Amino acid sequence: MQFRSLIAGQWWPGGTAVPNDNPSDQNDPVGTAFEIDAAGMQAAIDAAAEAAPAWGFSGPQQRFDVLDRIGAEILARREELGRLLARELGKTLAESTAEVGRAGQIFKFFAGEALRQAGQLLDSVRPGVRVEVTREPLGVVGLITPFNFPLAIPAWKVAPALAFGNAVVLKPAERTPASAWALADIVQRSGLPPGVFNLVLARGAVAGPLLVDSPQVAAISFTGSQAVGRRLAADCGLRLKKLQLEMGGKNPLLVLDDADLDQAVHCAVQGAFYSTGQRCTASSRLIVTAGIAARFRDALVEATRALRVGHALEAQTQIGPCVDAAQREGVEREIEAALAEGAEVLCGGERPVRPTVGHFLAPALVMPARPGTRLDRVEAFGPLASLTVVSDFEAGLALANDTEFGLAAGVCTQSLKHAEAFRRRARAGLVMVNLPTAGVDYHVPFGGRKASSLGSREQGSMAAEFYTTVKTGYLLA
């Protein structure tokens, strides 16, 4: 298959051919992506700028119809798109299919948001004057998305952008062009006017500077690494350009003495290792109090060793491969660095032998020599978690908060007192009680604190905060 950019309603010709490999089987390529240059990027920005005014004044029913059609087609093709996503990313077929379903639901939700308009009509403090407070679209928004949720994250950026009347330039991760192309193919048939949605398959070094520098682009929403996010913050700050950042996490799961052991092990394994640990909300730091530590460690090691690593399309697979060789090697380097600091590998970290050539890595559970080493600081973004023993709840909470990140945090306990104290005192944007840290709903806000996030929240009704601007109008009666 060939994957091309969609610009002004047309598939862009030419470009640099880049193979799109299958991380589960290097002998089963997914297709070829054709990456555009700066001229193609500028054409996409120009197309969005030309289409933005008319779409900004479009009616709520038109926006609803477009978004509802997109969501309906995604849901109708759930199995087909799930298989494509699994082949491209290496996420298990079950998880990939669920992600497709979530993407469809997101478009359906924001179809409704296009109709659920909110505003205020107020009396002025001056007699005879009326005040209207309304929201308006920004114009052109640049959306930059990562590889790990190649349909869901574009959906939760594209859908609100369109619902609130903006034109879009979507730049997906270079590692997952097929899923973005499939979304663009569906959008093209939805009745959306040409140029309102543009897909650009391009290198970050090409797309990023143009989106930042262009006065035609009013705002940028980015999900990805902290290093890139910091550069965007500096560059957009100089240009006074609206920016939304989601930059990952180093998320703690605190297991207390009174936790249900089976439930706690499930939360730890699911949160740390499913989706191959390639989730910004993954429980990469497991913290356990001393009274339950030995039982929890033994049960966790047993459950981790039992996880079935394999081809993403095989029904029995629980953990698929890393997205590519570089990602796997990065996780392996973090394990080596932990060992150099005196850590103990409790299980995993080896490359399992599989019938196909892929980027497989057994989930690794590592106990650091002491809290606060590199293992507890750096996001590996793979199947790697640390296990640390603390004395009690207060020590566990302090360690949970001892990170520059603040995306997600979880606690396993049967104590309402401790559950509520953790919910209130954990310095994270998402807090889970007796649930894995990874796994969120599409109709509520998503985002973190500290170095995890910048700007307003994504998803749910709060998405309007980023994709619109507030206008206050005064009318003399």
N, C-alpha and C positions, 0 to 999 in steps of 0.2 A: 504494500500500500504506500501511497505517497501522501504526505501531510504538508499542506501549504498554508500560508497566511491568507486571511480574509480581510480585504481592504475595500471600502466603498461598495460592498456587496459583491465583489468579484474575487476569485481565487488568484492570488498574485503569482505571475509567471516567474520562472528563473529562481535564482538563489543558490546557496551553497548546500550541496547534498550531504546530509549527516545521517549515518545509520542509527536506527532506533532498535537497540538490542533487547532481548528477553533475558532478564537476570536469572530466571529459572533454568534456561536452556540457551546457551550461546549459539546453538545450531538451529534455532527457530527465531530468526529476526522478525520483529513486528512490522517494520517498514522503513521508509526513508523520509526524514524531515528536510525541507528546503528552507534554510535560514536566510532571511532578508538582510540587506545592508541598510545604511543610514538613509538612502533615498527612499527605500520602501517604508522605513519607520516614519519619515516625514510625510509621506503620502497618507499613511494611516492617521496621523495627527491632523493633517489638513482635512481629510474626509470626516473625521469626528467633529472638527470645528465647524465645518459647513453644515453638518446634519443637526448639531446641537440645538440651535434656536427653535426650529420647528418641533423637534421632539420635546423640548422644554415646555412648549405651549400645547402639547397634545393633551387630550382629555383622559380622565382616569379610566374610562371604559376601554379605550384603545390600549392603554398600558396593561390593564388587567388581562385583556384577551391575548395579547402577545405573550406575557409571562405565563399565563395559564396553559397556552399551547406548548410552550417550551417544557414546562413541568410535566405535562401529560405525555409528551413523546419520550422524555427521559424515563418516566416510569413504565411506559409500555415496552421499552427496549431494555429493561433492567438486566436481564440475563445476558444479552448480547454485549452491552456496554460493560457489564461486570467482567466478562471474559476478556475483553480488550484491556481493561484497566489492570487485571491480574497479570496478563502477559507482559504488559509494559512496565509495571512497577514491581511485580513480585509479591504484592499483597495477596493473601489467600483469596480464593474465589468467593468464599462466604463473606469475608470482609469487604471485598471489592464490590460485590453485588449490593451489600448493605449501603456502601458509600454512594452508589448510583441512586439508590432509593432516596437517600438523604438529599442528594442534589435536586432530585425532582420535587421533593417536599419543600425545599427552600424556595424554588421558583413559585410553587403554588402559594406558599405563605406570603411572599412579597407581591404576588398578584393581588391578594387581598389587601395588602398595605397600600397599594395604589388607590384603592377605593376608600380606605379608612383615613381620610384626610382630617387633619387636626389644625386648629387655629384658635385665635381669641378675638372676640369683639368686645371692646371695653369702652366705658365712658371716660373721657378725659377729665382731669382735674379742672379744666377750663370749660365753662358752660358752652354748650352748643358744638362741641368738638367730639368726634368719634374716633376711636383708635382701633385699627385692625393689625393683628400680629399674624403673619403668614410665613410659610416656608417656601423657598424657591430652589430650583436645581442650581448646581455650581457651574455647569457647562460641560467641559471635557474632563474626565477623570482617567488617570493612568492606574492600572491595576497590575501588580506584580505578584505572582503566586509561586509557591514551592512545589516540590515533586511529590510530597508524601500523601497529600489528598488532592490528586490532580483533577477531580471533578467537583468535590464538595467545596473546596476553598474558592475556586473560581466562581462557583454558584453563589456562595454567600457574599461575594463582592459584586459580581455582575448583576444579580437579581435586584438588590436594593438600589444600585446605581441607576438601572433602567426604570425601576418603579417610581423613583423620585424625579425622573425627567432628565437624567444626564446622558451624554454620549460617552462611549467607552473605548479605550485602547487597552486590550488585555495582553500582557506579556507573561506567558506561562514559563515554568522551569524548562530548561533545555533537555532535561532527562525524561520528560513526559509529554512530548508533543502530540502523541496520538489521542490522548484523552481530551486535550484542549481542542484539537481539530474536530473531534466528534461533537463536542459541545457547539463549536462554531457552525458545524454543518446543520445542527438542529436549529440554532438561532436563525440561520439564513432562511429557513422555511417557515418561520413563525409569523411573518407579516410585518416584521420590524423594518422600517425604512432603511435603505442602504446608507452605510456610513455611521449609523447610530452605534453599532457594535463592530469593532475591528479586532481581529486576532493577529498578533505579530509574533511569528516564530523567529527569534533573534537572540544573539548573544547579549548577556547583561551589559557588557562593556559598550555595546552599540545602543541598546534601547534605553538604559538608565540615564545617561547624560542628556539625551534628546528629550525625554519626558521631564526631566528636572529643569532643563534650560528653556524649554518652549513656553513662551507667554500664552500660548493657546491652551495649555494644560493647566486647569485650575487647582487640581489636587491629585495626590498620589496615595494609594493604599498599598502597603507592602507587607507580605508575610515571608520571613526568611531568617537569615543569620543575623546575629547581633552586629557583626562587623559591617555588613552592608547597611543595616539599619542605621547605625551611627553615622555613616557617611551621608546617607540620605537626609538624616536630621540636620546635619551641618549644612548641606547644600541647599535644602529647601528652606532652612531658616534664613540663609542669606538672601533668598529670593522672596521671602514672606509667602511661601506656597504652603497651602494646607496639607497636612501629612498625618497618616495613620500608620502605626507600626505594630506588628506582632513579631517578636524576636526570640521565641523559645522559652525554655525553662530548665530548671534543675530541681524537679518537683519531689517533695518529701511525702512519704506515707508513714505515719506514726502508728505503731501497733502497741496497745497498752496491755497490761497484765490481764485485764478482764475481757479481752476480745474473744469472740468466737474464733477458735483456731482455724477451722475449715474456711470460714468466711474471710478471715484475714489473709490466708494463703491464696485464696482465689483473687482477692483484690490486688495482692502484690504481683502475682504471676500475670494476670490479665493486664494490669496497669503498666508493668515494667517491660513485658516481652511481646505482647501481641502487636500486630502491625510491624513486627520485627524491631520493636522499640523505636521506630522512626516516627514518633509523635511528639509534638512539643509539650503535650500534657502527660507524657510517660512518667511513671514512678521510678525515676532513676536513683533515688535515695530512699532506702528502706531503713527505718529507725524503729527499734524494738526495746521495750523496757525489760529489765533484768529478770523479773519473775517468770516471764513466758519465753524468754530469749532462746533457751536451748530447744524447747519443743518447736517453736516457730522456725528456727534455723533448720532443724532436721526435716521438718515437713516441707519447708520451702525448697530445700535442696532436692528432695525426692520429687516434688512436683515439677521443678525446673528440668531435672534430668529426664523426666517422662515426656516432655514436650516433643512433638513429632515435627522435625525440621525437614522440609522438602519442597518439591515443585508446587508453585502456587495453584495450579489447576487440579492437583490431586486431592480427592475428597478428604483423605485422612490427615492432610497437612494442617498443622496448627501455626507454625512459624515459617514464613516464606524466606527467600533470600534477601540480602541487602540489595539496594537498588542498583549498585554497580560495584566494581572492584575498588574504586577509591573510597567508597563509603565503608566497605568491609575493612579495608586496610586501616582506615582511620580509627575504627573501634579497636582493632588489634593493637594499634599503637597506644591507645589509652590503657589497655590491659597491661602492656609492657611497662608503661610509665607508673602504673599503680604498683606493680611488682617491685620496681626500682625503689619505691618509697616504703617498701616493707609490707605491702598488702598480701593477703592470702586468697588464692582463687579457690572458692568452695566447690564450684562446678562450672563446666562449659568453657567457652572461648576457643575451642578447636574447630577446624573445618571438617564437617562430616562428609563422608564419602557418599555420593549420590549417583544414580544412573545417568544423570545429565550434568553437563558442565555449567555450573551456576555459581553465584556469589553467596554460598551458604555459610552460616556461622552459628554454632551452637550457643544458645543463650548463656551468658556468663554472669555468675553471682560472685562478687568479690568483697572480702571484708578488709577494709583499710586498717593500717596499723594504728591510726588515731583519727579523730574527726578533723575535717578541714584540709585534707590533702587535695591534690589535683583531682582525684577521683570524685570528690564531693563538690568540685567547683566548675568543671568543664563539661558542657553538654556533648556527649559522644554521639547522640542521635543514632542509636543502634541497640542491639540486644545485650545491654550491659547495665547492671544495677549494683550498687553497693549496699552492704548490710552493716549497720552500726548499733551497738548495744549501749543504752543509757540507763541511768538509775531510776528515773521516775518521769511523770508527765511533764513537770516543769523543765527538766533537762531536755526532754524530747522536743518540747515546743521551742525552746531556745535554739536547739540545733536545727529544727525545721526552718526557722526564720533566718538562720545564719547563712544567707546566700544573697548574691546580688540580684537574682531572679525573683519573680513573684507571680508566676502564672497560676499554678494549681498546687493544692495541698490536700492531703487526706488523713483521716484518723479512723482507726478501727477500735471500737470500745462499746461496752454495754452500759456505760455510765452517761446519763443525760447531762450531768454536771460537766464532765470532761468534754463531751461532744460539743456542748454549747460554748465552753471556754475556748476550745480550739477554733470553732467557727468564728468567734469574735476576735481572737488574738492572732490567728495565723495571718501573716502579711502576704496574702495572695488574692488574686482576683476571682479564683474559683476554689471553693472548698467542698470536699466530699466527706460524708460520714458513712462508714461501712459500705463504701462503693469504691471502685477503681478511680484513680485520678483521671484516667483517660476515658472519655465518653461523655458528650455534652448534647443538649437539646438545641434544635435550630431556632426555636421561637423565643429564646431568652438571651440576654447579653453574654458575650464571650470576650475575655480580655484579662490582662494581668496588671501588676504593679511593678515598680522599680525598673530594672533593665529588661523586663519581659515585654513591655508594651508602652506605647506613647500615643496620646490622642484618645478620641472617644471610642466606645465599645463597638464591636461588630455584632451582627445578627440581632434578631428580634426587632422590636419597635425602636430601640435605641440606635439602630443603624441610621435613622434619619438625622442624627446629630452630625454625622460626618458628611453624608451625601447631599445635604441641603444647607442653605444659609437663611437666616431669619431676617425678615423685613418688617419694620414697624411703619405703618401708614397712618397719617393724621388727616381727617376729613372734616371740613367745616360744614355743618348741617345747614 
